Amino acid sequence: MNIFLDDRRCRENLYPFTQTRHVADIRVGILTIREKWELLAEKKIITSVAELEGGELPIHADIIPTLQNFQSVMRTSGEKISILENNEIKILHHPWQIFQYNDWAIRHDFALVTEGKISQPISATNRCINEQQIFIEEGAEVEHCIINAATGPVYIGKSAIVMEGSMIRGPFSIGEQSVVKMGTKIYGAVSVGPGCTIGGEIKNAVFFEYSNKAHDGYLGDSVIGAWCNLGAGTSNSNVKNTGGEVKFMLGKYHSSISAGNKAGLLMGDYSRAGINTSFNTGTVVGVCCNIFSQQFPPKFIENFSWGSERYIFEKAIRDIENWKKMKLQSLSEKEYETLYHLYTSNQ
């Protein structure tokens, strides 16, 4: 029986990331939710109603599967799944839970993706703690680094590069062909998708695919969507000076919702911040925003913002294409249609 990951019930709650992707394509831990199901179930994964042929097993797409819980999830359908939510079954009700659950998810994904496999040898130039919890895929380069896996596993994906002088404290994962710049300081739990470049100081953050934070600056308790870029010196606050609760506003007309007392930046796909941008606690950036200002950016930035103005659509697309060319990629027809629909629906 094939699996249908249904996001119709949960899609709106995971703004801004579900404006441009299915819930199943959210990364939390090493893998996306879809990738976890593909490895665990070894069945065809369907995410579109148009693909349904009849007889599929419907599962809410916001459930995070693991080796330990996926059989229970497959036996439990519909709303009954909520009664199983505990330390072993986690459900994404809000977008900030992507970074809140990331430590838990990396540990479970590490067991899944390394099961029955042998790591590439760890170069003697590195200084490592708890080497059995460090896994390096084929083609990865890791030299002259300090890696502490006593606090959680460390996974280095295929053809990834961790440059010299980097200090990594697990749990940590980096995807295929991503780069950690020299002298980077990583505090777990950090997940980096494929094709990314990261640097500076990072703690408890998730990067989707092909995004950059290549220079100094702090990022913590945050989620950065796909094809984003944080300019040199960009930092975010993740704790209020009062130590009080942090609230996110999800959508222009939505009320603020508390995310606890540690919460930073949620940035939608294709958005970019100029050098030395300083984001306040609980900031939400929409899709395809170009952020530059001598002031703190507002805590809610609408889709297709260009500074304080609205992006001209043709210019927005041209700028995305420029960024894609830097990583030898191009904008697909499906991406264009998604962005055009989002742009015209926000007018």
PyMOL commands that set and color helices and strands:
alter all, ss='L'
color gray80, all
select helices_A, chain A and resi 11-14+17-19+23-25+33-41+49-51+70-75+78-84+97-100+102-114+131-133+313-326+333-345
alter helices_A, ss='H'
color red, helices_A
select strands_A, chain A and resi 3-6+45-46+57-60+63-64+90-91+127-129+134-136+141-142+146-148+154-156+161-162+167-169+172-174+179-180+185-192+197-198+201-207+212-213+218-224+229-230+235-236+247-249+256-258+265-267+272-273+278-279+283-285+290-291+300-301+305-306+309-310
alter strands_A, ss='S'
color yellow, strands_A
deselect
rebuild
show_as cartoon
